[in-house]
Amino acid sequence: MNLSFRLGKIPVRIQPSFFVTAVFFALFSQDVLMIVSWVGIVFVSVMLHELGHATMGLGFGLQPSIDLHGMGGTTSWSASKPLGTARRIAISLAGPFAGFGVAAVVFALGRHVFPPTPLGQFIYDNLLFVNFVWGLVNLLPMLPLDGGNVMRQLLDALTGMRGERLATYVSIIVAALAIPAALLFQSWWGALLAAMFVAMNVRALKSVRAREHDEPMRESLAKAYAALNEKDGGRVLAIARPVALESQSAPVKAEALQLVAFGFLLEGRVADADAALAAMPAGYHPHPSLLELRARTAG
């Protein structure tokens, strides 16, 4: 069961997997107080990191929400707003720099706050480690880390919003190099995380290629919509069916199949329209106007 609350204007949701992962990392110690302290350190540090993103976004007029989960934390936006490159980069950097600020305060206070006991030393060391070292790692040019997002924004600015492919290639290379680096420092979790990032970016690269492949088909879909407005079912089918067959990205395929269904219905072919709708990618649903047309045609 998720824990949900608000910090001012910011809704926060904490999934149980967040604490499960934090406890898993603490199993190197058999001291209950150290385990509890570690979970508290991770919780506070990740929360402050995400609040850095969220408060910066609030300052730019966005509506943030925070999720803490098994992979860490994510700040998302319930209402999008056009932002310039500098502001998007500022939002990405606000998280790790919030952590650097925490690390600086901890370092400055030092022995004035943390007692010279094993537990005090443990808390002091790990507050610095989580907020400073994790912050540095998070600045690596590798998606989906904050450094990867900064790289993506800069490449988009330099290439006219076409930097995603190059950013994904760089992310794959950096993540692949991070695997042996993590193993060298005997960080098995770091190596596993880097391997996950390789797989994630390989999938993202396939998605980028599919979108780029389908981009020219948007013009054909526009012509199919024009034919639909003229209620010319044959022309709709002639234009939309090749797109439905050749498209590689789910949004374009779903849009083309919906147009195909419209074309079939305009010709009174309900069974063929149903087959087109059944072929739509998972998660996509026909427009209500299409369902109304089907009901009228079937009736």
C-alpha positions in Angstrom: 0.0 0.0 0.0 1.4 3.4 -1.0 1.9 6.2 1.4 0.6 9.5 0.1 0.8 13.0 1.5 1.5 16.6 0.4 4.5 18.9 1.1 2.8 22.3 0.5 1.7 22.2 -3.2 3.7 19.1 -4.0 1.9 15.7 -3.8 4.2 12.8 -2.6 3.7 9.1 -3.0 6.0 6.5 -1.5 5.8 2.9 -2.7 6.8 0.1 -0.3 9.5 -1.0 -2.8 11.5 2.1 -1.9 11.9 0.9 1.7 12.5 -2.7 0.6 15.4 -1.6 -1.6 16.8 0.6 1.1 16.8 -2.2 3.6 18.4 -4.5 1.1 21.3 -2.1 0.8 21.6 -2.1 4.5 22.0 -5.8 4.9 25.8 -5.4 5.1 25.2 -4.5 8.7 23.7 -6.6 11.5 23.2 -3.6 13.7 19.5 -2.7 13.8 20.2 1.0 14.6 22.6 1.3 11.6 20.0 -0.3 9.3 17.3 2.1 10.5 19.8 5.0 10.2 20.7 4.0 6.6 17.0 3.8 5.6 16.4 7.2 7.2 19.5 8.7 5.4 18.4 7.3 2.0 14.8 8.5 2.5 15.7 12.1 3.6 18.4 12.4 0.9 16.3 11.1 -2.0 13.4 13.2 -0.8 15.5 16.4 -0.7 16.9 15.5 -4.1 13.4 15.3 -5.6 12.3 18.4 -3.8 15.2 20.2 -5.5 13.7 19.3 -8.9 10.1 20.0 -7.7 10.7 23.4 -6.2 12.7 24.6 -9.2 9.8 23.4 -11.4 7.3 25.2 -9.1 9.3 28.4 -9.6 8.9 28.1 -13.4 5.1 27.6 -13.1 5.0 23.8 -13.3 2.9 21.4 -11.2 5.2 18.7 -9.8 4.5 15.5 -8.0 7.1 13.2 -6.4 7.2 9.4 -6.4 9.7 7.3 -4.3 10.0 3.8 -5.6 12.4 0.8 -5.7 14.7 2.6 -8.2 15.0 5.8 -6.2 12.8 8.8 -6.9 11.0 10.5 -9.8 9.6 14.0 -10.1 6.9 14.3 -12.8 4.7 17.2 -14.0 0.9 17.0 -14.1 0.6 20.0 -16.3 3.2 20.7 -19.0 4.4 24.1 -19.9 6.8 25.2 -22.6 10.2 25.9 -21.1 13.5 27.1 -22.6 16.7 25.0 -22.6 18.2 26.9 -19.7 15.2 26.3 -17.4 14.9 22.6 -18.3 18.6 22.2 -17.4 18.1 24.2 -14.2 15.4 21.7 -13.2 17.6 18.7 -13.9 20.5 20.2 -12.0 18.4 21.3 -9.0 18.2 17.7 -7.7 21.9 16.8 -7.4 22.8 20.3 -6.3 20.3 20.1 -3.4 22.2 17.0 -2.4 25.5 18.8 -2.7 24.1 21.5 -0.4 23.2 18.9 2.2 26.6 17.3 2.0 28.2 20.8 2.5 26.2 21.4 5.6 27.0 18.0 7.0 30.7 18.5 6.3 30.7 22.0 7.9 28.9 20.8 11.0 31.0 17.7 11.3 31.8 16.9 14.9 29.6 19.7 16.3 26.6 17.6 15.5 27.7 14.0 15.0 29.0 12.3 18.1 32.3 10.4 18.0 30.6 7.0 18.2 30.4 4.2 15.6 26.8 5.1 14.9 27.6 8.8 14.7 30.5 8.1 12.3 28.2 5.9 10.3 25.5 8.6 9.9 28.1 11.3 9.1 29.9 9.2 6.5 26.8 8.0 4.7 25.1 11.4 4.6 28.2 12.6 2.7 28.3 9.4 0.6 24.6 9.5 -0.5 24.4 13.2 -1.1 27.8 13.8 -2.6 28.9 10.6 -4.3 25.5 9.6 -5.5 25.1 13.2 -6.8 28.3 13.0 -8.8 27.2 9.7 -10.3 23.8 11.2 -11.1 25.6 13.9 -13.2 27.1 11.3 -15.6 25.9 11.9 -19.2 23.7 8.9 -19.2 19.9 8.7 -19.6 17.7 8.6 -17.5 20.1 10.2 -14.9 20.0 14.0 -14.4 23.3 14.4 -16.3 21.8 12.5 -19.2 18.8 14.8 -19.2 21.1 17.8 -19.3 23.1 16.3 -22.2 19.8 15.7 -24.0 18.7 19.3 -23.5 22.0 20.7 -24.8 22.0 18.4 -27.8 18.4 19.3 -28.6 19.4 23.0 -28.5 22.3 22.4 -30.8 20.4 20.2 -33.3 17.0 21.8 -33.4 15.3 19.4 -31.0 16.8 16.3 -32.7 19.3 15.4 -30.0 17.5 12.3 -28.6 19.3 9.8 -30.9 22.8 11.0 -30.1 22.0 11.3 -26.4 20.8 7.7 -26.4 24.0 6.5 -28.2 26.1 8.3 -25.6 24.1 6.9 -22.8 24.6 3.3 -24.1 28.4 3.9 -24.3 28.6 5.5 -20.8 26.5 2.8 -19.2 28.5 0.0 -20.9 31.7 1.6 -19.6 30.2 1.9 -16.1 29.7 -1.8 -15.8 33.4 -2.8 -15.6 34.1 0.4 -13.5 31.5 -0.7 -11.0 32.9 -4.2 -10.9 36.4 -2.8 -10.3 35.1 -1.1 -7.1 33.1 -4.3 -6.3 29.8 -2.4 -6.6 27.6 -5.2 -7.8 24.4 -3.1 -7.5 26.1 -0.4 -9.5 27.1 -2.9 -12.3 23.5 -4.2 -12.3 22.1 -0.7 -12.5 24.4 0.2 -15.4 23.4 -3.0 -17.2 19.8 -2.0 -16.8 20.5 1.4 -18.2 22.2 -0.2 -21.3 19.1 -2.3 -21.9 16.8 0.7 -21.3 18.6 2.9 -23.7 18.8 0.2 -26.4 15.0 0.0 -26.2 14.8 3.8 -26.3 17.0 3.8 -29.4 14.7 1.4 -31.2 11.8 3.7 -30.3 13.7 6.7 -31.7 14.4 4.9 -34.9 10.7 3.8 -35.2 9.5 7.4 -34.7 12.0 8.8 -37.2 10.9 6.1 -39.7 7.3 7.0 -39.2 7.7 10.8 -39.2 7.2 11.2 -43.0 3.9 9.2 -42.7 2.3 12.0 -40.8 1.7 13.8 -44.1 -0.1 10.7 -45.5 -2.3 10.6 -42.3 -3.2 14.2 -42.8 -4.4 13.4 -46.3 -6.4 10.4 -45.0 -8.1 12.8 -42.5 -9.0 15.1 -45.4 -10.5 12.1 -47.2 -12.4 11.2 -44.1 -13.9 14.7 -43.8 -15.2 14.2 -47.4 -16.6 10.7 -46.4 -14.5 9.1 -49.1 -14.0 5.6 -47.5 -12.1 4.2 -50.5 -9.6 7.0 -50.5 -9.2 6.8 -46.7 -8.3 3.1 -47.1 -6.0 3.7 -50.0 -4.0 6.1 -48.0 -4.2 4.7 -44.4 -3.7 1.0 -45.1 -0.1 1.2 -46.3 0.8 3.4 -43.3 -0.8 0.8 -40.9 1.2 -1.9 -42.6 4.6 -0.1 -42.7 4.6 2.0 -39.6 6.9 1.0 -36.7 5.8 3.2 -33.9 2.7 2.5 -31.8 1.2 6.0 -32.0 1.3 6.2 -35.8 0.2 2.5 -36.2 -2.8 3.1 -33.9 -3.8 6.3 -35.7 -3.5 4.6 -39.1 -5.6 1.6 -38.0 -8.2 3.9 -36.6 -8.4 5.6 -40.0 -8.6 2.2 -41.7 -11.5 1.3 -39.4 -13.2 4.6 -40.4 -12.7 3.8 -44.1 -14.2 0.3 -43.7 -17.2 1.7 -41.8 -17.8 4.3 -44.5 -18.0 1.4 -47.0 -20.3 -0.6 -44.6 -17.7 -3.3 -43.8 -18.2 -3.6 -40.1 -16.3 -6.9 -39.7 -13.2 -5.5 -41.4 -13.4 -2.4 -39.2 -13.5 -4.6 -36.1 -10.5 -6.4 -37.3 -8.6 -3.2 -37.8 -9.6 -2.1 -34.3 -8.5 -5.4 -32.8 -5.0 -4.9 -34.4 -4.5 -1.6 -32.6 -1.4 -1.6 -30.3 -2.0 -2.3 -26.6 -3.1 0.8 -24.6 -4.7 2.6 -27.6 -8.5 2.9 -27.8 -10.8 4.0 -30.7 -12.2 7.5 -30.7 -15.8 7.8 -29.4 -16.9 9.1 -32.8 -15.5 5.9 -34.4 -17.6 3.8 -32.0 -20.7 5.9 -32.7 -20.2 5.4 -36.5 -19.7 1.6 -35.9 -23.0 1.4 -33.9 -24.9 3.3 -36.6 -23.3 1.2 -39.4 -24.0 -2.1 -37.6 -27.6 -1.0 -36.9 
